[in-house]
């Protein structure tokens, strides 16, 4: 695995500064979350990505792009609208994903990841649709994204996320079975595994190996989705590193520590030191 760090852990830095700091700290990758203040996908994000690309190349940083910005579409409601919404809501989410994919292509990203989100009333819709209906909506949106990104060099990945419509590995299996698109890879956040599964993170990694596109790294404890510093929770990161090596995973494994944004340089340094100590 090759270590990177997510820009959502540097909420008060320009993305250009983040890239330089990560290279200085010894990271070889950067995970970028396009957001209102960092490559705004609904604004001038594509133009700024064209300016950023040569700087990343000069720094030798590989790129992963993920689409988890919280309020980029709706300043009042976190992560809304989603692909689970009806009509205009799903269309707005799909347009955001399209724009983020354009940014990923401009940056030469290795991976692009998205998640299901949760259903919430949007527009004229008031009653919650059935689980099957919501899964159909998710499949329709994912299929549209895959169709439009066909031929891209960016690997499109889906991330199961605690609390969302597709959270567990069982739900992930059901989604993939209904979607029927082998080209969609998995983005596994190892910190999510103890929250949704009865197996350790390294076991889940091995199980997902045939479809694994990328990794996100953070710790967790007592079934709480909290994105802890590696070593502050219950995950055996030496076992995770060994599992990744045993299945031949050589992609980006990016720290995602948004709750450490108050002291991001120290957090990025400490996280890397702990992972290197674990064998990364």
ChimeraX commands (.cxc) that place a marker at each C-alpha (Angstrom):
marker #1 position 0.00,0.00,0.00 radius 0.5
marker #1 position 1.04,3.61,-0.57 radius 0.5
marker #1 position 0.10,6.18,2.07 radius 0.5
marker #1 position -1.91,9.32,1.42 radius 0.5
marker #1 position -3.94,11.79,3.48 radius 0.5
marker #1 position -7.35,13.32,2.88 radius 0.5
marker #1 position -7.81,17.07,2.44 radius 0.5
marker #1 position -10.89,16.94,4.67 radius 0.5
marker #1 position -8.42,16.73,7.56 radius 0.5
marker #1 position -7.08,20.19,6.63 radius 0.5
marker #1 position -10.29,22.29,6.58 radius 0.5
marker #1 position -8.53,25.65,6.92 radius 0.5
marker #1 position -5.71,25.16,4.39 radius 0.5
marker #1 position -5.61,25.76,0.65 radius 0.5
marker #1 position -5.28,22.52,-1.27 radius 0.5
marker #1 position -1.96,23.74,-2.72 radius 0.5
marker #1 position -0.61,24.12,0.83 radius 0.5
marker #1 position -1.95,20.72,1.86 radius 0.5
marker #1 position -0.17,19.02,-1.03 radius 0.5
marker #1 position 3.17,20.64,-0.16 radius 0.5
marker #1 position 2.81,19.74,3.52 radius 0.5
marker #1 position 1.96,16.12,2.78 radius 0.5
marker #1 position 4.95,15.72,0.48 radius 0.5
marker #1 position 7.14,17.29,3.16 radius 0.5
marker #1 position 5.83,14.79,5.71 radius 0.5
marker #1 position 6.68,11.86,3.45 radius 0.5
marker #1 position 3.27,10.99,2.00 radius 0.5
marker #1 position 3.14,9.79,-1.60 radius 0.5
marker #1 position -0.56,10.39,-2.14 radius 0.5
marker #1 position -3.31,12.90,-1.50 radius 0.5
marker #1 position -7.02,12.12,-1.23 radius 0.5
marker #1 position -8.99,15.16,-2.32 radius 0.5
marker #1 position -12.54,15.88,-1.23 radius 0.5
marker #1 position -13.81,18.65,-3.53 radius 0.5
marker #1 position -15.67,21.06,-1.27 radius 0.5
marker #1 position -16.89,24.62,-1.07 radius 0.5
marker #1 position -13.42,25.92,-0.16 radius 0.5
marker #1 position -11.29,23.24,-1.86 radius 0.5
marker #1 position -11.79,22.74,-5.62 radius 0.5
marker #1 position -15.49,23.62,-5.36 radius 0.5
marker #1 position -17.15,21.18,-7.79 radius 0.5
marker #1 position -20.16,23.44,-8.24 radius 0.5
marker #1 position -17.94,26.44,-8.91 radius 0.5
marker #1 position -14.44,26.82,-10.33 radius 0.5
marker #1 position -13.15,23.45,-9.17 radius 0.5
marker #1 position -12.25,22.18,-12.64 radius 0.5
marker #1 position -10.28,25.32,-13.49 radius 0.5
marker #1 position -8.42,25.18,-10.17 radius 0.5
marker #1 position -7.72,21.48,-10.71 radius 0.5
marker #1 position -5.96,22.34,-13.97 radius 0.5
marker #1 position -3.72,24.71,-12.04 radius 0.5
marker #1 position -3.13,22.13,-9.29 radius 0.5
marker #1 position -2.22,19.18,-11.53 radius 0.5
marker #1 position 1.35,20.28,-12.40 radius 0.5
marker #1 position 2.06,21.04,-8.74 radius 0.5
marker #1 position 0.97,17.55,-7.72 radius 0.5
marker #1 position 3.10,16.08,-10.49 radius 0.5
marker #1 position 6.12,18.06,-9.31 radius 0.5
marker #1 position 5.57,16.84,-5.74 radius 0.5
marker #1 position 5.17,13.25,-6.90 radius 0.5
marker #1 position 1.77,12.86,-5.25 radius 0.5
marker #1 position -0.68,10.29,-6.55 radius 0.5
marker #1 position -4.36,11.26,-6.25 radius 0.5
marker #1 position -7.54,9.66,-4.95 radius 0.5
marker #1 position -10.75,11.65,-5.20 radius 0.5
marker #1 position -13.73,11.13,-2.91 radius 0.5
marker #1 position -17.08,12.86,-2.91 radius 0.5
marker #1 position -18.08,13.12,0.74 radius 0.5
marker #1 position -18.32,16.90,1.17 radius 0.5
marker #1 position -21.09,17.52,3.69 radius 0.5
marker #1 position -22.84,20.72,2.63 radius 0.5
marker #1 position -21.72,21.33,-0.94 radius 0.5
marker #1 position -25.26,20.90,-2.33 radius 0.5
marker #1 position -27.39,22.00,0.62 radius 0.5
marker #1 position -26.02,24.32,3.30 radius 0.5
marker #1 position -28.74,23.26,5.77 radius 0.5
marker #1 position -28.80,19.47,5.42 radius 0.5
marker #1 position -25.69,17.28,5.64 radius 0.5
marker #1 position -25.00,15.07,2.61 radius 0.5
marker #1 position -28.28,15.99,0.92 radius 0.5
marker #1 position -29.67,15.42,-1.64 radius 0.5
marker #1 position -28.56,11.89,-2.49 radius 0.5
marker #1 position -29.09,9.34,-5.26 radius 0.5
marker #1 position -31.90,7.94,-3.09 radius 0.5
marker #1 position -34.01,11.05,-3.61 radius 0.5
marker #1 position -36.70,11.35,-6.24 radius 0.5
marker #1 position -36.44,13.51,-9.34 radius 0.5
marker #1 position -34.50,16.73,-8.94 radius 0.5
marker #1 position -32.71,15.63,-5.79 radius 0.5
marker #1 position -31.08,12.59,-7.38 radius 0.5
marker #1 position -30.34,14.63,-10.51 radius 0.5
marker #1 position -28.46,17.22,-8.44 radius 0.5
marker #1 position -26.40,14.52,-6.73 radius 0.5
marker #1 position -25.58,12.89,-10.05 radius 0.5
marker #1 position -24.49,16.24,-11.47 radius 0.5
marker #1 position -22.18,16.71,-8.48 radius 0.5
marker #1 position -20.69,13.27,-9.09 radius 0.5
marker #1 position -20.18,14.09,-12.76 radius 0.5
marker #1 position -18.36,17.30,-11.91 radius 0.5
marker #1 position -16.21,15.56,-9.32 radius 0.5
marker #1 position -15.34,12.89,-11.88 radius 0.5
marker #1 position -14.26,15.62,-14.29 radius 0.5
marker #1 position -11.96,16.98,-11.57 radius 0.5
marker #1 position -10.64,13.46,-10.98 radius 0.5
marker #1 position -9.80,13.10,-14.66 radius 0.5
marker #1 position -8.06,16.48,-14.77 radius 0.5
marker #1 position -5.95,15.52,-11.74 radius 0.5
marker #1 position -5.10,12.09,-13.13 radius 0.5
marker #1 position -6.67,10.46,-10.08 radius 0.5
marker #1 position -6.31,6.72,-9.59 radius 0.5
marker #1 position -9.68,6.33,-7.89 radius 0.5
marker #1 position -13.01,8.12,-7.52 radius 0.5
marker #1 position -15.36,7.09,-4.71 radius 0.5
marker #1 position -18.97,7.74,-3.73 radius 0.5
marker #1 position -21.52,6.32,-1.30 radius 0.5
marker #1 position -25.28,5.73,-1.12 radius 0.5
marker #1 position -26.31,8.41,1.36 radius 0.5
marker #1 position -29.55,8.24,3.30 radius 0.5
marker #1 position -33.09,8.94,2.21 radius 0.5
marker #1 position -34.65,12.18,3.41 radius 0.5
marker #1 position -37.82,13.99,2.26 radius 0.5
marker #1 position -36.92,16.19,-0.67 radius 0.5
marker #1 position -39.14,18.28,-2.92 radius 0.5
marker #1 position -42.68,16.92,-3.00 radius 0.5
marker #1 position -41.78,13.51,-1.59 radius 0.5
marker #1 position -42.99,12.93,1.96 radius 0.5
marker #1 position -43.44,9.19,2.55 radius 0.5
marker #1 position -40.37,6.99,2.68 radius 0.5
marker #1 position -40.16,4.60,-0.28 radius 0.5
marker #1 position -39.53,0.90,0.30 radius 0.5
marker #1 position -36.00,-0.39,0.68 radius 0.5
marker #1 position -36.27,-2.03,-2.74 radius 0.5
marker #1 position -37.36,1.23,-4.33 radius 0.5
marker #1 position -34.46,3.09,-2.73 radius 0.5
marker #1 position -32.00,0.44,-3.90 radius 0.5
marker #1 position -33.41,0.76,-7.42 radius 0.5
marker #1 position -32.78,4.51,-7.31 radius 0.5
marker #1 position -29.21,3.95,-6.12 radius 0.5
marker #1 position -28.61,1.43,-8.88 radius 0.5
marker #1 position -30.01,3.82,-11.49 radius 0.5
marker #1 position -27.71,6.61,-10.35 radius 0.5
marker #1 position -24.66,4.36,-10.10 radius 0.5
marker #1 position -25.32,2.91,-13.55 radius 0.5
marker #1 position -25.63,6.40,-15.04 radius 0.5
marker #1 position -22.33,7.42,-13.46 radius 0.5
marker #1 position -20.60,4.27,-14.74 radius 0.5
marker #1 position -22.01,4.80,-18.24 radius 0.5
marker #1 position -20.78,8.38,-18.39 radius 0.5
marker #1 position -17.34,7.50,-17.00 radius 0.5
marker #1 position -16.79,4.57,-19.37 radius 0.5
marker #1 position -13.35,4.73,-20.93 radius 0.5
marker #1 position -11.94,6.84,-18.10 radius 0.5
marker #1 position -8.63,5.85,-16.54 radius 0.5
marker #1 position -10.10,6.59,-13.11 radius 0.5
marker #1 position -11.33,3.56,-11.17 radius 0.5
marker #1 position -14.89,4.20,-9.94 radius 0.5
marker #1 position -15.33,2.91,-6.38 radius 0.5
marker #1 position -18.27,2.56,-4.02 radius 0.5
marker #1 position -17.83,3.04,-0.27 radius 0.5
marker #1 position -20.13,1.36,2.29 radius 0.5
marker #1 position -20.73,3.92,5.04 radius 0.5
marker #1 position -22.19,3.36,8.54 radius 0.5
marker #1 position -25.66,4.81,8.92 radius 0.5
marker #1 position -26.29,4.98,5.18 radius 0.5
marker #1 position -28.50,2.81,2.98 radius 0.5
marker #1 position -25.53,0.62,2.06 radius 0.5
marker #1 position -23.53,0.32,5.26 radius 0.5
marker #1 position -22.61,-3.33,5.86 radius 0.5
marker #1 position -20.79,-5.85,3.72 radius 0.5
marker #1 position -24.05,-7.80,3.36 radius 0.5
marker #1 position -25.80,-4.69,2.05 radius 0.5
marker #1 position -22.85,-4.07,-0.24 radius 0.5
marker #1 position -23.24,-7.58,-1.67 radius 0.5
marker #1 position -26.93,-6.96,-2.26 radius 0.5
marker #1 position -26.26,-3.66,-4.01 radius 0.5
marker #1 position -23.59,-5.15,-6.28 radius 0.5
marker #1 position -25.84,-8.11,-7.12 radius 0.5
marker #1 position -28.71,-5.84,-8.12 radius 0.5
marker #1 position -26.48,-3.38,-10.00 radius 0.5
marker #1 position -24.73,-6.10,-12.00 radius 0.5
marker #1 position -21.75,-3.96,-13.02 radius 0.5
marker #1 position -18.41,-5.67,-12.50 radius 0.5
marker #1 position -16.43,-2.51,-13.23 radius 0.5
marker #1 position -17.53,-0.84,-9.98 radius 0.5
marker #1 position -14.81,-1.34,-7.36 radius 0.5
marker #1 position -14.90,-1.04,-3.55 radius 0.5
marker #1 position -13.42,1.74,-1.47 radius 0.5
marker #1 position -12.98,0.20,1.99 radius 0.5
marker #1 position -12.66,2.41,5.05 radius 0.5
marker #1 position -11.13,0.05,7.59 radius 0.5
marker #1 position -12.49,2.15,10.47 radius 0.5
marker #1 position -16.02,1.34,9.35 radius 0.5
marker #1 position -15.59,-2.40,9.68 radius 0.5
marker #1 position -15.87,-2.65,13.49 radius 0.5
marker #1 position -18.96,-0.45,13.33 radius 0.5
marker #1 position -20.94,-2.67,10.96 radius 0.5
marker #1 position -19.29,-6.11,11.05 radius 0.5
marker #1 position -18.51,-8.94,13.45 radius 0.5
marker #1 position -15.17,-9.65,11.73 radius 0.5
marker #1 position -11.90,-7.69,12.05 radius 0.5
marker #1 position -10.90,-5.15,9.44 radius 0.5
marker #1 position -8.14,-7.32,7.98 radius 0.5
marker #1 position -10.60,-10.17,7.40 radius 0.5
marker #1 position -12.98,-7.83,5.56 radius 0.5
marker #1 position -10.08,-6.55,3.45 radius 0.5
marker #1 position -9.19,-10.07,2.34 radius 0.5
marker #1 position -12.82,-10.83,1.55 radius 0.5
marker #1 position -13.11,-7.74,-0.65 radius 0.5
marker #1 position -9.72,-8.20,-2.33 radius 0.5
marker #1 position -11.06,-9.20,-5.79 radius 0.5
marker #1 position -12.94,-5.92,-6.00 radius 0.5
marker #1 position -10.78,-3.64,-3.87 radius 0.5
marker #1 position -10.00,-0.30,-5.50 radius 0.5
marker #1 position -8.64,1.69,-2.57 radius 0.5
marker #1 position -8.39,2.00,1.19 radius 0.5
marker #1 position -9.22,4.69,3.71 radius 0.5
marker #1 position -7.49,4.44,7.07 radius 0.5
marker #1 position -8.78,5.46,10.49 radius 0.5
marker #1 position -9.44,3.70,13.76 radius 0.5
marker #1 position -12.65,3.06,15.71 radius 0.5
marker #1 position -13.71,1.70,19.07 radius 0.5
marker #1 position -16.80,0.13,20.67 radius 0.5
marker #1 position -18.80,0.19,17.44 radius 0.5
marker #1 position -18.72,3.99,17.21 radius 0.5
marker #1 position -18.17,5.67,13.83 radius 0.5
marker #1 position -15.67,8.29,14.94 radius 0.5
marker #1 position -12.54,8.30,12.69 radius 0.5
marker #1 position -9.94,7.96,15.43 radius 0.5
marker #1 position -6.18,8.24,14.99 radius 0.5
marker #1 position -4.66,4.83,14.17 radius 0.5
marker #1 position -3.67,3.25,17.45 radius 0.5
marker #1 position -6.37,5.03,19.47 radius 0.5
marker #1 position -9.00,2.37,18.77 radius 0.5
marker #1 position -9.28,-1.38,18.44 radius 0.5
marker #1 position -8.06,-2.06,14.88 radius 0.5
marker #1 position -4.92,-4.13,14.44 radius 0.5
marker #1 position -3.17,-2.07,11.75 radius 0.5
marker #1 position -0.23,-4.48,11.48 radius 0.5
marker #1 position -2.76,-7.14,10.48 radius 0.5
marker #1 position -4.38,-4.71,8.00 radius 0.5
marker #1 position -1.00,-3.96,6.42 radius 0.5
marker #1 position -0.18,-7.67,6.22 radius 0.5
marker #1 position -3.58,-8.44,4.69 radius 0.5
marker #1 position -3.12,-5.77,2.04 radius 0.5
marker #1 position 0.30,-7.17,1.15 radius 0.5
marker #1 position -0.99,-10.75,1.07 radius 0.5
marker #1 position -3.66,-9.90,-1.53 radius 0.5
marker #1 position -1.25,-7.82,-3.62 radius 0.5
marker #1 position -2.90,-4.47,-2.95 radius 0.5
marker #1 position -0.56,-1.69,-4.09 radius 0.5
marker #1 position -3.07,1.15,-4.35 radius 0.5
marker #1 position -3.46,4.28,-2.27 radius 0.5
marker #1 position -4.36,3.90,1.40 radius 0.5
marker #1 position -5.36,7.36,2.61 radius 0.5
marker #1 position -5.78,8.55,6.16 radius 0.5
marker #1 position -9.18,10.14,6.73 radius 0.5
marker #1 position -9.11,12.12,9.98 radius 0.5
marker #1 position -11.52,15.05,9.61 radius 0.5
marker #1 position -12.01,15.24,13.38 radius 0.5
marker #1 position -8.32,16.11,13.76 radius 0.5
marker #1 position -8.58,19.22,11.58 radius 0.5
marker #1 position -7.81,21.49,14.55 radius 0.5
marker #1 position -4.17,20.29,14.46 radius 0.5
marker #1 position -3.76,18.74,11.02 radius 0.5
marker #1 position 0.00,18.83,10.53 radius 0.5
marker #1 position 0.68,17.09,13.83 radius 0.5
marker #1 position -2.12,14.59,13.12 radius 0.5
marker #1 position -0.78,13.78,9.66 radius 0.5
marker #1 position 2.75,13.33,11.01 radius 0.5
marker #1 position 1.66,11.10,13.91 radius 0.5
marker #1 position -0.67,8.99,11.77 radius 0.5
marker #1 position 2.08,8.26,9.28 radius 0.5
marker #1 position 4.56,7.40,12.02 radius 0.5
marker #1 position 2.13,4.92,13.56 radius 0.5
marker #1 position 1.36,3.26,10.24 radius 0.5
marker #1 position 5.03,3.00,9.33 radius 0.5
marker #1 position 5.58,1.36,12.72 radius 0.5
marker #1 position 2.80,-1.09,11.80 radius 0.5
marker #1 position 4.69,-2.04,8.65 radius 0.5
marker #1 position 3.12,0.21,6.03 radius 0.5
marker link #1:1,2 radius 0.2
marker link #1:2,3 radius 0.2
marker link #1:3,4 radius 0.2
marker link #1:4,5 radius 0.2
marker link #1:5,6 radius 0.2
marker link #1:6,7 radius 0.2
marker link #1:7,8 radius 0.2
marker link #1:8,9 radius 0.2
marker link #1:9,10 radius 0.2
marker link #1:10,11 radius 0.2
marker link #1:11,12 radius 0.2
marker link #1:12,13 radius 0.2
marker link #1:13,14 radius 0.2
marker link #1:14,15 radius 0.2
marker link #1:15,16 radius 0.2
marker link #1:16,17 radius 0.2
marker link #1:17,18 radius 0.2
marker link #1:18,19 radius 0.2
marker link #1:19,20 radius 0.2
marker link #1:20,21 radius 0.2
marker link #1:21,22 radius 0.2
marker link #1:22,23 radius 0.2
marker link #1:23,24 radius 0.2
marker link #1:24,25 radius 0.2
marker link #1:25,26 radius 0.2
marker link #1:26,27 radius 0.2
marker link #1:27,28 radius 0.2
marker link #1:28,29 radius 0.2
marker link #1:29,30 radius 0.2
marker link #1:30,31 radius 0.2
marker link #1:31,32 radius 0.2
marker link #1:32,33 radius 0.2
marker link #1:33,34 radius 0.2
marker link #1:34,35 radius 0.2
marker link #1:35,36 radius 0.2
marker link #1:36,37 radius 0.2
marker link #1:37,38 radius 0.2
marker link #1:38,39 radius 0.2
marker link #1:39,40 radius 0.2
marker link #1:40,41 radius 0.2
marker link #1:41,42 radius 0.2
marker link #1:42,43 radius 0.2
marker link #1:43,44 radius 0.2
marker link #1:44,45 radius 0.2
marker link #1:45,46 radius 0.2
marker link #1:46,47 radius 0.2
marker link #1:47,48 radius 0.2
marker link #1:48,49 radius 0.2
marker link #1:49,50 radius 0.2
marker link #1:50,51 radius 0.2
marker link #1:51,52 radius 0.2
marker link #1:52,53 radius 0.2
marker link #1:53,54 radius 0.2
marker link #1:54,55 radius 0.2
marker link #1:55,56 radius 0.2
marker link #1:56,57 radius 0.2
marker link #1:57,58 radius 0.2
marker link #1:58,59 radius 0.2
marker link #1:59,60 radius 0.2
marker link #1:60,61 radius 0.2
marker link #1:61,62 radius 0.2
marker link #1:62,63 radius 0.2
marker link #1:63,64 radius 0.2
marker link #1:64,65 radius 0.2
marker link #1:65,66 radius 0.2
marker link #1:66,67 radius 0.2
marker link #1:67,68 radius 0.2
marker link #1:68,69 radius 0.2
marker link #1:69,70 radius 0.2
marker link #1:70,71 radius 0.2
marker link #1:71,72 radius 0.2
marker link #1:72,73 radius 0.2
marker link #1:73,74 radius 0.2
marker link #1:74,75 radius 0.2
marker link #1:75,76 radius 0.2
marker link #1:76,77 radius 0.2
marker link #1:77,78 radius 0.2
marker link #1:78,79 radius 0.2
marker link #1:79,80 radius 0.2
marker link #1:80,81 radius 0.2
marker link #1:81,82 radius 0.2
marker link #1:82,83 radius 0.2
marker link #1:83,84 radius 0.2
marker link #1:84,85 radius 0.2
marker link #1:85,86 radius 0.2
marker link #1:86,87 radius 0.2
marker link #1:87,88 radius 0.2
marker link #1:88,89 radius 0.2
marker link #1:89,90 radius 0.2
marker link #1:90,91 radius 0.2
marker link #1:91,92 radius 0.2
marker link #1:92,93 radius 0.2
marker link #1:93,94 radius 0.2
marker link #1:94,95 radius 0.2
marker link #1:95,96 radius 0.2
marker link #1:96,97 radius 0.2
marker link #1:97,98 radius 0.2
marker link #1:98,99 radius 0.2
marker link #1:99,100 radius 0.2
marker link #1:100,101 radius 0.2
marker link #1:101,102 radius 0.2
marker link #1:102,103 radius 0.2
marker link #1:103,104 radius 0.2
marker link #1:104,105 radius 0.2
marker link #1:105,106 radius 0.2
marker link #1:106,107 radius 0.2
marker link #1:107,108 radius 0.2
marker link #1:108,109 radius 0.2
marker link #1:109,110 radius 0.2
marker link #1:110,111 radius 0.2
marker link #1:111,112 radius 0.2
marker link #1:112,113 radius 0.2
marker link #1:113,114 radius 0.2
marker link #1:114,115 radius 0.2
marker link #1:115,116 radius 0.2
marker link #1:116,117 radius 0.2
marker link #1:117,118 radius 0.2
marker link #1:118,119 radius 0.2
marker link #1:119,120 radius 0.2
marker link #1:120,121 radius 0.2
marker link #1:121,122 radius 0.2
marker link #1:122,123 radius 0.2
marker link #1:123,124 radius 0.2
marker link #1:124,125 radius 0.2
marker link #1:125,126 radius 0.2
marker link #1:126,127 radius 0.2
marker link #1:127,128 radius 0.2
marker link #1:128,129 radius 0.2
marker link #1:129,130 radius 0.2
marker link #1:130,131 radius 0.2
marker link #1:131,132 radius 0.2
marker link #1:132,133 radius 0.2
marker link #1:133,134 radius 0.2
marker link #1:134,135 radius 0.2
marker link #1:135,136 radius 0.2
marker link #1:136,137 radius 0.2
marker link #1:137,138 radius 0.2
marker link #1:138,139 radius 0.2
marker link #1:139,140 radius 0.2
marker link #1:140,141 radius 0.2
marker link #1:141,142 radius 0.2
marker link #1:142,143 radius 0.2
marker link #1:143,144 radius 0.2
marker link #1:144,145 radius 0.2
marker link #1:145,146 radius 0.2
marker link #1:146,147 radius 0.2
marker link #1:147,148 radius 0.2
marker link #1:148,149 radius 0.2
marker link #1:149,150 radius 0.2
marker link #1:150,151 radius 0.2
marker link #1:151,152 radius 0.2
marker link #1:152,153 radius 0.2
marker link #1:153,154 radius 0.2
marker link #1:154,155 radius 0.2
marker link #1:155,156 radius 0.2
marker link #1:156,157 radius 0.2
marker link #1:157,158 radius 0.2
marker link #1:158,159 radius 0.2
marker link #1:159,160 radius 0.2
marker link #1:160,161 radius 0.2
marker link #1:161,162 radius 0.2
marker link #1:162,163 radius 0.2
marker link #1:163,164 radius 0.2
marker link #1:164,165 radius 0.2
marker link #1:165,166 radius 0.2
marker link #1:166,167 radius 0.2
marker link #1:167,168 radius 0.2
marker link #1:168,169 radius 0.2
marker link #1:169,170 radius 0.2
marker link #1:170,171 radius 0.2
marker link #1:171,172 radius 0.2
marker link #1:172,173 radius 0.2
marker link #1:173,174 radius 0.2
marker link #1:174,175 radius 0.2
marker link #1:175,176 radius 0.2
marker link #1:176,177 radius 0.2
marker link #1:177,178 radius 0.2
marker link #1:178,179 radius 0.2
marker link #1:179,180 radius 0.2
marker link #1:180,181 radius 0.2
marker link #1:181,182 radius 0.2
marker link #1:182,183 radius 0.2
marker link #1:183,184 radius 0.2
marker link #1:184,185 radius 0.2
marker link #1:185,186 radius 0.2
marker link #1:186,187 radius 0.2
marker link #1:187,188 radius 0.2
marker link #1:188,189 radius 0.2
marker link #1:189,190 radius 0.2
marker link #1:190,191 radius 0.2
marker link #1:191,192 radius 0.2
marker link #1:192,193 radius 0.2
marker link #1:193,194 radius 0.2
marker link #1:194,195 radius 0.2
marker link #1:195,196 radius 0.2
marker link #1:196,197 radius 0.2
marker link #1:197,198 radius 0.2
marker link #1:198,199 radius 0.2
marker link #1:199,200 radius 0.2
marker link #1:200,201 radius 0.2
marker link #1:201,202 radius 0.2
marker link #1:202,203 radius 0.2
marker link #1:203,204 radius 0.2
marker link #1:204,205 radius 0.2
marker link #1:205,206 radius 0.2
marker link #1:206,207 radius 0.2
marker link #1:207,208 radius 0.2
marker link #1:208,209 radius 0.2
marker link #1:209,210 radius 0.2
marker link #1:210,211 radius 0.2
marker link #1:211,212 radius 0.2
marker link #1:212,213 radius 0.2
marker link #1:213,214 radius 0.2
marker link #1:214,215 radius 0.2
marker link #1:215,216 radius 0.2
marker link #1:216,217 radius 0.2
marker link #1:217,218 radius 0.2
marker link #1:218,219 radius 0.2
marker link #1:219,220 radius 0.2
marker link #1:220,221 radius 0.2
marker link #1:221,222 radius 0.2
marker link #1:222,223 radius 0.2
marker link #1:223,224 radius 0.2
marker link #1:224,225 radius 0.2
marker link #1:225,226 radius 0.2
marker link #1:226,227 radius 0.2
marker link #1:227,228 radius 0.2
marker link #1:228,229 radius 0.2
marker link #1:229,230 radius 0.2
marker link #1:230,231 radius 0.2
marker link #1:231,232 radius 0.2
marker link #1:232,233 radius 0.2
marker link #1:233,234 radius 0.2
marker link #1:234,235 radius 0.2
marker link #1:235,236 radius 0.2
marker link #1:236,237 radius 0.2
marker link #1:237,238 radius 0.2
marker link #1:238,239 radius 0.2
marker link #1:239,240 radius 0.2
marker link #1:240,241 radius 0.2
marker link #1:241,242 radius 0.2
marker link #1:242,243 radius 0.2
marker link #1:243,244 radius 0.2
marker link #1:244,245 radius 0.2
marker link #1:245,246 radius 0.2
marker link #1:246,247 radius 0.2
marker link #1:247,248 radius 0.2
marker link #1:248,249 radius 0.2
marker link #1:249,250 radius 0.2
marker link #1:250,251 radius 0.2
marker link #1:251,252 radius 0.2
marker link #1:252,253 radius 0.2
marker link #1:253,254 radius 0.2
marker link #1:254,255 radius 0.2
marker link #1:255,256 radius 0.2
marker link #1:256,257 radius 0.2
marker link #1:257,258 radius 0.2
marker link #1:258,259 radius 0.2
marker link #1:259,260 radius 0.2
marker link #1:260,261 radius 0.2
marker link #1:261,262 radius 0.2
marker link #1:262,263 radius 0.2
marker link #1:263,264 radius 0.2
marker link #1:264,265 radius 0.2
marker link #1:265,266 radius 0.2
marker link #1:266,267 radius 0.2
marker link #1:267,268 radius 0.2
marker link #1:268,269 radius 0.2
marker link #1:269,270 radius 0.2
marker link #1:270,271 radius 0.2
marker link #1:271,272 radius 0.2
marker link #1:272,273 radius 0.2
marker link #1:273,274 radius 0.2
marker link #1:274,275 radius 0.2
marker link #1:275,276 radius 0.2
marker link #1:276,277 radius 0.2
marker link #1:277,278 radius 0.2
marker link #1:278,279 radius 0.2
marker link #1:279,280 radius 0.2
view
